[in-house]
Amino acid sequence: MPQVNTPHSLRAIIFDCDGVLLESVDAKTEAYRSLFAEHRRHLAAILEYHHDNGGVSRYDKIRHIYRHILHQPLSEQGLMELCARFTTLSFEGVLAAPLVQGVHEFLRVYHDRLHLFVASGTPQEELETLLKLRGLRPYFCDVFGSPSSKREILGQILGFWGLTPGAVVMVGDAPTDLQASEAWGIRFIGRISRSQATALPPRVRHNAIVDFFDLAELLKDLLPRNPLG
């Protein structure tokens, strides 16, 4: 595994979406609760798996749930129907979710100074729509959703934009984000909500941020000037 590089000249930040840009984790959890409401005996295990695997696409989560928790067969047609139902159940809640504190202030300042990206487990088209409706899409050079994995997305960003891992930071709230960052040697900054438990390991939590004002403070060590400081 590559060693994580400390950026000497930060050029780019990659953000997860749910739980990092938007306080939308609860909306996704309630969508899974509704989607699998008839499986009461397994519901706690399903929600635990969902919580522990933030950033994994709904396609992979639902496949895993049927195979390893419900122990039931699931056709591709059935999977597509369940994913469509999940979108219906979650979309309005995610659209109404508050932004993480300081997001607009941060993006307005830094989108002209750094390459900013989104890497999410949300399907690509849905992700684009959500960010446009929330007024966030213009701040980002590009946004990437499923079916690509987080690790694949980070590799695409590094390659297409000619970025070295040491010049990039990933901000995420899930082990999937951390693992993808470590696979490429990218510095990881965890985001932890004040109101929700986190699945991030203890080694990440001590240096995690709560909001984007915290992130701006951390960037003082990576950039010569910090306009929010």
Backbone torsions as a table, in degrees:
resi	resn	phi	psi	omega
1	MET	NA	134.2	-180.0
2	PRO	-61.2	151.7	174.7
3	GLN	-78.1	142.3	178.2
4	VAL	-72.0	128.0	179.9
5	ASN	-93.3	140.5	172.4
6	THR	-86.7	121.4	-176.2
7	PRO	-64.8	128.5	174.1
8	HIS	-92.1	-29.2	176.9
9	SER	-139.4	95.4	-175.5
10	LEU	-67.4	130.5	-179.7
11	ARG	-118.9	-22.5	-173.7
12	ALA	-151.8	149.7	172.6
13	ILE	-128.4	133.4	177.2
14	ILE	-111.6	126.4	-177.4
15	PHE	-112.0	137.6	160.5
16	ASP	-69.8	169.2	-178.8
17	CYS	-103.7	-70.6	-178.3
18	ASP	-63.8	124.7	179.3
19	GLY	84.3	-4.5	178.0
20	VAL	-121.5	-55.9	174.5
21	LEU	-88.1	-40.1	-177.4
22	LEU	-118.7	143.9	174.3
23	GLU	-84.2	63.4	-169.4
24	SER	-111.8	6.8	-177.9
25	VAL	-62.1	-42.5	-179.4
26	ASP	-62.4	-37.9	179.4
27	ALA	-62.5	-40.8	178.0
28	LYS	-67.8	-40.1	179.1
29	THR	-61.8	-44.4	-179.9
30	GLU	-65.5	-31.6	176.9
31	ALA	-66.4	-41.6	175.9
32	TYR	-66.3	-37.4	178.7
33	ARG	-61.1	-42.6	179.4
34	SER	-71.4	-40.1	-177.2
35	LEU	-62.3	-36.8	-176.7
36	PHE	-111.7	26.6	-176.4
37	ALA	-60.2	-30.8	-178.2
38	GLU	-74.3	-15.0	-179.6
39	HIS	-99.0	60.4	-172.6
40	ARG	-59.0	-37.5	-176.8
41	ARG	-65.2	-27.5	-176.6
42	HIS	-106.3	-0.5	-170.2
43	LEU	-61.9	-41.1	-179.7
44	ALA	-61.6	-42.5	179.3
45	ALA	-66.4	-37.8	178.8
46	ILE	-63.6	-46.2	-178.8
47	LEU	-68.9	-34.0	176.3
48	GLU	-64.9	-43.5	178.0
49	TYR	-62.0	-44.3	178.0
50	HIS	-58.4	-46.5	-177.8
51	HIS	-63.6	-40.7	-176.4
52	ASP	-77.6	-8.0	-175.5
53	ASN	-129.2	43.1	174.3
54	GLY	-57.8	142.8	-179.7
55	GLY	92.0	-13.2	175.2
56	VAL	-81.2	139.0	-176.7
57	SER	-64.5	153.0	179.1
58	ARG	-61.7	-30.7	178.4
59	TYR	-61.8	-49.0	-179.4
60	ASP	-69.3	-36.7	178.7
61	LYS	-63.8	-47.2	-177.1
62	ILE	-66.9	-39.0	174.6
63	ARG	-57.9	-47.6	-179.2
64	HIS	-61.8	-44.2	-178.3
65	ILE	-59.9	-45.0	-179.8
66	TYR	-68.0	-40.1	-175.3
67	ARG	-76.4	-42.2	-168.8
68	HIS	-109.6	-15.3	179.5
69	ILE	-112.3	-50.2	178.7
70	LEU	-83.3	-23.1	-178.2
71	HIS	54.9	50.1	179.3
72	GLN	-129.2	148.1	176.2
73	PRO	-70.7	152.2	178.7
74	LEU	-144.6	118.0	178.9
75	SER	-77.0	164.2	176.8
76	GLU	-63.6	-36.7	177.4
77	GLN	-64.4	-42.9	177.7
78	GLY	-62.8	-38.9	178.3
79	LEU	-63.0	-45.1	-180.0
80	MET	-62.4	-38.9	179.0
81	GLU	-66.3	-41.1	178.4
82	LEU	-66.0	-39.7	178.5
83	CYS	-65.8	-38.4	177.4
84	ALA	-65.2	-40.2	176.7
85	ARG	-64.2	-39.5	178.6
86	PHE	-61.6	-42.6	178.0
87	THR	-59.4	-44.5	178.7
88	THR	-61.2	-41.5	-177.4
89	LEU	-71.6	-31.6	-171.6
90	SER	-100.0	-25.6	-165.9
91	PHE	-60.1	-50.1	-176.4
92	GLU	-64.2	-38.5	178.3
93	GLY	-64.2	-41.6	178.2
94	VAL	-67.5	-41.0	179.8
95	LEU	-62.3	-32.5	-178.4
96	ALA	-90.2	-8.0	-176.2
97	ALA	-65.3	141.9	178.3
98	PRO	-67.6	153.6	172.2
99	LEU	-72.6	149.3	170.9
100	VAL	-61.4	140.6	-174.0
101	GLN	-56.1	130.6	176.2
102	GLY	88.8	0.7	-176.5
103	VAL	-59.6	-53.1	-177.0
104	HIS	-62.0	-43.4	-179.6
105	GLU	-60.3	-44.1	-179.0
106	PHE	-65.0	-49.6	-175.6
107	LEU	-65.3	-37.3	179.1
108	ARG	-61.2	-37.4	-178.5
109	VAL	-78.0	-45.4	-167.1
110	TYR	-93.6	-12.0	-176.8
111	HIS	-69.1	-19.8	175.8
112	ASP	-90.4	-10.1	-175.3
113	ARG	-106.7	-25.1	-175.7
114	LEU	-135.7	159.3	169.4
115	HIS	-80.3	120.9	-179.4
116	LEU	-113.5	136.1	-177.6
117	PHE	-135.1	160.1	170.0
118	VAL	-119.3	133.0	175.1
119	ALA	-126.0	111.7	-170.8
120	SER	-133.6	156.7	173.2
121	GLY	-83.5	-6.3	177.1
122	THR	-69.1	141.2	177.8
123	PRO	-54.4	144.3	-171.1
124	GLN	-52.8	-52.6	-176.0
125	GLU	-63.2	-42.5	178.9
126	GLU	-64.1	-40.8	178.8
127	LEU	-61.3	-47.1	178.6
128	GLU	-58.6	-44.2	-178.7
129	THR	-63.2	-46.1	-179.3
130	LEU	-60.4	-46.8	-177.7
131	LEU	-66.7	-36.0	176.9
132	LYS	-66.1	-45.9	-178.3
133	LEU	-66.4	-28.8	178.2
134	ARG	-87.7	0.2	177.8
135	GLY	75.4	19.9	-176.2
136	LEU	-101.9	-21.3	-170.7
137	ARG	-57.4	-37.9	-177.5
138	PRO	-63.4	-18.0	-177.2
139	TYR	-78.4	-14.7	-170.5
140	PHE	-109.1	138.0	174.7
141	CYS	-61.2	-40.3	178.8
142	ASP	-162.4	157.5	176.7
143	VAL	-130.3	143.8	-174.2
144	PHE	-132.4	128.6	175.9
145	GLY	-123.6	-171.5	177.8
146	SER	-70.0	154.5	23.9
147	PRO	-87.0	-5.3	178.3
148	SER	-66.8	145.0	176.9
149	SER	-79.2	165.3	178.3
150	LYS	-59.2	-42.1	-179.6
151	ARG	-62.1	-42.7	178.0
152	GLU	-63.8	-41.5	-179.0
153	ILE	-62.5	-45.4	-179.9
154	LEU	-61.3	-40.3	177.1
155	GLY	-63.2	-39.2	178.4
156	GLN	-64.1	-41.3	-179.4
157	ILE	-65.4	-47.4	179.5
158	LEU	-58.5	-46.3	-175.6
159	GLY	-69.6	-49.1	-174.8
160	PHE	-68.7	-37.9	-176.5
161	TRP	-94.6	2.2	176.9
162	GLY	62.5	39.3	-177.7
163	LEU	-98.8	140.2	171.8
164	THR	-88.7	147.3	-178.6
165	PRO	-54.8	-34.4	-178.5
166	GLY	-69.1	-11.4	-179.8
167	ALA	-103.6	11.0	-173.8
168	VAL	-127.4	145.2	172.4
169	VAL	-123.3	140.2	173.4
170	MET	-111.1	131.0	176.5
171	VAL	-111.8	117.6	-177.5
172	GLY	-145.8	171.1	-177.9
173	ASP	-124.9	10.4	-173.6
174	ALA	-137.0	154.6	176.6
175	PRO	-55.5	-33.2	178.0
176	THR	-59.5	-40.7	177.9
177	ASP	-64.7	-44.6	179.8
178	LEU	-61.8	-46.1	-177.9
179	GLN	-64.0	-40.6	178.3
180	ALA	-64.5	-41.0	178.6
181	SER	-62.5	-46.7	-179.0
182	GLU	-64.4	-32.9	179.5
183	ALA	-62.3	-30.2	-178.9
184	TRP	-104.2	-1.3	-179.1
185	GLY	75.4	27.1	-179.7
186	ILE	-93.7	137.2	176.9
187	ARG	-63.4	136.0	-178.2
188	PHE	-113.0	134.6	172.6
189	ILE	-119.7	121.0	-179.7
190	GLY	-83.8	144.8	173.1
191	ARG	-112.2	126.9	-178.4
192	ILE	-122.1	129.1	177.6
193	SER	-77.7	148.0	175.7
194	ARG	-67.7	-26.2	-170.4
195	SER	-107.1	-6.9	-174.8
196	GLN	-124.4	146.0	174.4
197	ALA	-68.4	156.3	-179.6
198	THR	-120.7	147.5	175.1
199	ALA	-95.3	1.7	178.6
200	LEU	-69.1	144.6	-178.3
201	PRO	-71.1	158.1	-178.3
202	PRO	-55.2	-33.5	-177.6
203	ARG	-64.5	-18.3	179.4
204	VAL	-96.9	-32.3	-170.9
205	ARG	-63.7	-33.1	-173.6
206	HIS	-66.8	-20.4	-178.9
207	ASN	-118.3	22.3	-176.4
208	ALA	-82.4	161.7	177.1
209	ILE	-104.5	157.0	174.0
210	VAL	-103.3	-36.1	-179.2
211	ASP	-145.2	-176.3	-174.4
212	PHE	-80.3	-13.7	171.3
213	PHE	-72.2	-35.7	172.4
214	ASP	-61.5	-42.3	-179.2
215	LEU	-63.2	-42.7	177.9
216	ALA	-60.3	-36.6	178.7
217	GLU	-65.7	-42.3	178.5
218	LEU	-62.5	-34.2	-176.7
219	LEU	-70.3	-10.2	176.5
220	LYS	-58.0	-30.6	-179.6
221	ASP	-82.4	-11.5	-173.6
222	LEU	-112.0	-17.1	-178.7
223	LEU	-126.9	148.1	-178.3
224	PRO	-66.4	-32.2	179.4
225	ARG	-134.3	142.5	-179.1
226	ASN	-122.2	100.4	-173.9
227	PRO	-64.0	-20.4	179.3
228	LEU	-92.4	-5.0	-176.4
229	GLY	-85.3	NA	NA
